[in-house]
Amino acid sequence: MSKKRISERTIPVLFDVVVWGGFAAFLFATYIACQTLLDRFPGPVNKLLGMFQGFVA
């Protein structure tokens, strides 16, 4: 069995860490943005959510 160089193993692992870390950071930033939007504009957001729930139901 041939030995793999360290770079052949670490580059895919680092790629996965960067991609999944970026995705987690995006989800966290989206959550913070939505919470800020709800805090600043509770009336219009609640109206939009009610319209969406009425459409889905």
N, C-alpha and C positions, 0 to 999 in steps of 0.2 A: 504494500500500500504506500502510495507516495505521500510525503509530508507536504502539508500546505504551509505557505508562508503566513506569517502573522497578518500581513496586510490583506490577504485574501479572506481572512476570517473577520477582521475588525471593521473593514469598510462597510460590508452589508449591515453589521450590527450598529455601527454609528449612523448609517443612513436611516435605519429603522428608528433609532432613538430621536434623530432630528425630525423625521416625518411625524411620528406619533407625538413627540413633544410639541411640535407646531400645531398639530390638530387639537391637542389638549389646551394649549394656550388660546387658540381660536375659540373653542367652546367656552372657556372661562371668560374671555373678553366679551363674547356675545351675551353671556349671563349677566355680567356687570352692566353692559349697555342696556339690556332689557330692564334690569332693576332700576337703573337711573331714569329710563323713560317712564316707567310706571310711577316712580316717585314724583317726577316733574309734571306729568300730564295724566293724572288718574282718570279724569272724565272721558277724554277722547279714546284712551286706550281701552277702558272698560266698554265703551260703546262699540268699538271695533271688535273686541273679543265676543261681545254679545251677538253681533251680526254674524261673526264666523261660526259661533256655536249654533245659531239658528239655521245657518246654511247647511252645516254638517248634519244636524239632527233632522 
